[in-house]
Amino acid sequence: MNNRNENGVTDKGHEFRTKEDICAHLGDDYDRYLGAIVPPIFQNSLFTRKTKEHGYIYTRIGNPTTEIAERKIAALEEGEAARCFSSGMGAISAAIMSVLSKDSHVICAASAYGPTRQLLDTYLARFGLETTYVHGTSIDEFERAVRPNTRLIFLESPSSHIFAMQDLAEVARLAKAKGISTIIDNTWATPLFQNPLKLGIDLVVHSASKYLGGHSDIIGGVAVGTAAAMERLTHEERALYGAIMDPHQAWLLLRGLRTLPVRLKQHEESGMKVAAFLEGHPKVERVLYPGLPSHPQYELGRRQMSGNSGLLSFIPKASDADIMSMIPRLRFFELGPSWGGFESLIATPGIGVSEESLAAAGIPRGLLRISVGLESAETLMEDLDWALSGLA
Ligand SMILES: Cc1ncc(COP(=O)(O)O)c(C=O)c1O
């Protein structure tokens, strides 16, 4: 883990030089909160203007609890400012809308999260938006897709089913030369393992429902960028669409953030063990995981990330029906759509989906995705071995 915060962050006279320190303590303010070791939840909708100037008006615009989470995440991403949203999709849609204008064209990574693609090519298409999808493995693809009205390049690296990556520095260079904005969904790597703003990307978005929260008890999102861009988001997309994170959600997010470095260390260690185990298993065709040298973009991953989280995919050597009958044999992997929490999960993105949808997102038939949780890696490998060994 590259845990140094190169520029350092100062808060209340303390200098924070590591991500662990930021997660644990940035935003603590014992004088302001009567010595409370954990800042309180400001569970209020409005702030009276009769008292001395404090800068708060109404919780749809800003709230002190939510702001602590924003300051922590901005510091972790080494960005100037961050804004929290009521979901990852709230952050993604606000960020996308903040850079579009009438009749815009967008270039998007083909393996980006499904609802992000749906927002672009189904929902926003109603308002005249056009989207070109690129696999994104070479810069030429992006160059060929650029049009005079291209306003945005949307990246997701690594993506969350096949872990496709884009060269962030190269894309940022191209976009800057052409005056195009760039946004990346950085949910998989988290700000601990990848800081795209340092590579020239304009805006980073996260689903905080995954590793940042980490306990499968909140839905949340965050956008990070320049102070000016975040100020605009506050008063335009976030205030107008009304998708701010509520204070209680922010308080739970803060609790999750305090342990993010230790949780991720464990997710990474177990993710690597489980990926290597699956790769050597006789009933497994292929494993997709950026931490394995067999990943086709392994070198790019090593260049632009300092670690790997615990979400990976594999394809068993079996029919769809046999794969589905294997899932109930798992005792520790629950069948569910999310990831990044303490619990291990399995999802079936490559089964029961049309060939057309699979091809559009580059997902191989039969693909299973697992989120490696905080149980012991040995338990999880035994569980997978037991289920796989029952395959015909
Ligand atoms: C990669 C990725 N981005 C964004 C989202 C959306 O986040 P949320 O569910 O918090 O809206 C998800 C959710 O699964 C995701 O996997």
The ligand as an SDF file (V2000), in Angstrom:
LIG
                    3D

 16 16  0  0  0  0  0  0  0  0999 V2000
  -18.2780   -0.0980   -9.8780 C   0  0  0  0  0  0  0  0  0  0  0  0
  -19.5210    0.4830   -9.2960 C   0  0  0  0  0  0  0  0  0  0  0  0
  -19.7420    1.7870   -9.4280 N   0  0  0  0  0  0  0  0  0  0  0  0
  -20.8610    2.3740   -8.9300 C   0  0  0  0  0  0  0  0  0  0  0  0
  -21.8160    1.6340   -8.2830 C   0  0  0  0  0  0  0  0  0  0  0  0
  -23.0730    2.2970   -7.8130 C   0  0  0  0  0  0  0  0  0  0  0  0
  -23.0450    2.4950   -6.4450 O   0  0  0  0  0  0  0  0  0  0  0  0
  -24.3680    2.5890   -5.5350 P   0  0  0  0  0  0  0  0  0  0  0  0
  -24.9900    1.2390   -5.5290 O   0  0  0  0  0  0  0  0  0  0  0  0
  -23.8210    3.0420   -4.2170 O   0  0  0  0  0  0  0  0  0  0  0  0
  -25.2580    3.5950   -6.1760 O   0  0  0  0  0  0  0  0  0  0  0  0
  -21.6250    0.2640   -8.1010 C   0  0  0  0  0  0  0  0  0  0  0  0
  -22.6270   -0.5410   -7.3820 C   0  0  0  0  0  0  0  0  0  0  0  0
  -22.6220   -1.7580   -7.3890 O   0  0  0  0  0  0  0  0  0  0  0  0
  -20.4480   -0.3300   -8.6360 C   0  0  0  0  0  0  0  0  0  0  0  0
  -20.2320   -1.6540   -8.5300 O   0  0  0  0  0  0  0  0  0  0  0  0
  1  2  1  0
  2  3  1  0
  2 15  2  0
  3  4  2  0
  4  5  1  0
  5  6  1  0
  5 12  2  0
  6  7  1  0
  7  8  1  0
  8  9  2  0
  8 10  1  0
  8 11  1  0
 12 13  1  0
 12 15  1  0
 13 14  2  0
 15 16  1  0
M  END
$$$$
